[in-house]
Amino acid sequence: MTPQRFRIRPLPTALMAAILPIVGFATLHAEPPSESQLKVAYLYNFTKFVTWPASAFAHDREAFQLCVLGEESLGPILNALRKKSVGTHPITIRHPESPRTLPGCHLLFIPRSEEARLSEMFAVIRDQPILTVGESPDFADQGGMIHFIRIHDTLRFAINQETALHAGLKIHATLLQVGHVLK
């Protein structure tokens, strides 16, 4: 697949204001957040700008399953999300051990360490309403939906909207304006 091109856009102040409280920064004078803290904050904020189909949940209070492959990935920072919710759905954190256990996830973070298994994972979850977020090179080109990228020492993200729509997920315009939408 041909690599996609995108243009760099500045991160809006409103989005940064929404991210910082999640990673535990009360003032602008605090030490800058780590990359893992920013990723966890982004993961949570992505849930605010994506709509899952009603069929993704059995009932209004069913847990929102945020799945993360690899225990070491993002570490204990994820615990901050255990007290949060996505709408009426309390967040639970799950660490699937194999691609067979991925169904049931609502958001799946795939770290670079799992890059060799991407095609296997995408084959298992194809057409399921699971927002896939990863950090491997060409993640979005390979079928992922949101790809963390580093541009000039800044963490940004690219969005493969076509893949998200195919899975029944709607990415809101606000997120599309902030991210780098692949064409």
Secondary structure, DSSP 8 states (H G I E B T S, - for coil): ------------HHHHHHHTTTTT--STTS----HHHHHHHHHHHHHHTEE--GGG-SSTT--EEEEESSTTSSGGGGGGGGG-EETTEEEEEE--SSGGG-TT-SEEEE-GGGGGGHHHHHHHHTTS--EEEE-STTTTTTT-SEEEEEETTEEEEEE-HHHHHHTT-EE-HHHHHHSEE--
